[in-house]
């Protein structure tokens, strides 16, 4: 479901982006054609300037001042036109660059938004999984009140079966949480079961027949029975 949702978002994003750049190829073609035409005009004018300049050099000795001024003015005007055409070409090139850069920046922004949406969806999915697991664990803990007392064996002390362990006569606060197989509050030395899914979790040393903390992992009698240990 998450993968399909991501594909739908990506498809919508791609279609929208393709619509925005639909006119880009024709605009690029138009700008390149204009730059080509301007470049050709500059080339033709420079050819005329070179021809006028060569004529001027050949005839300079025999030309009177007004004729010389006319030649130089004609050459100057042609240079001015070349500069104008070159400036126009630069402007079109800058517009073309800005147009392409605008679409690239939009693509980057849209991609970041798409990735952000994907991350948000993943976070929501993780949160939902966490809520589901927490809810399941609560249901399992509610069933812990129905845990059966194991049958007496020589390996377990009588206190585990009857709940007559140490601290049994202590006054109990009804609001204080209870632990162990004896369903009493925390007191004395206690040990935690290393099974992360243990329904009881903490046990009094006396109730599980311990005098000191064992080395390595320790599993309560209920979990050890379920695990076959």
BELJO-V209072 format. One line per field, one symbol per residue. phi: phi as a letter, one per 40 degrees, with the letter a starting at -180 (. if undefined). psi: psi as a letter, one per 40 degrees, with the letter a starting at -180 (. if undefined). A space follows every 10 residues. Layout:
phi=???
psi=???
This chain:
phi=.ccccccccc cccccccccc bcccdccccc cccccccccc cccccccccc ccccccccbd cbccdccccc dccccccccc cdcccccccc cccccccccc cccccccccc cccccccccc cccccccccc cccccccccc cccccbcccc ccbccbcccc ccgbccgccc cbcccccbbg ccfbccafcb bccccccccc gbbcdccbgb bacccgcbbc dccccccgc
psi=dddddddddd dddddddddd ededdddddd dddddddddd dddddddddd dddddddded deiidddddd dddddddddd dddddddddd dddddddddd dddddddddd dddddddddd dddddddddd dddddddddd ddedeehihi ihieehiddd deffiiedei hhhdehiiai eefiihiahi iiheheehdd diiidddefi dihiiaihhi ddddddef.
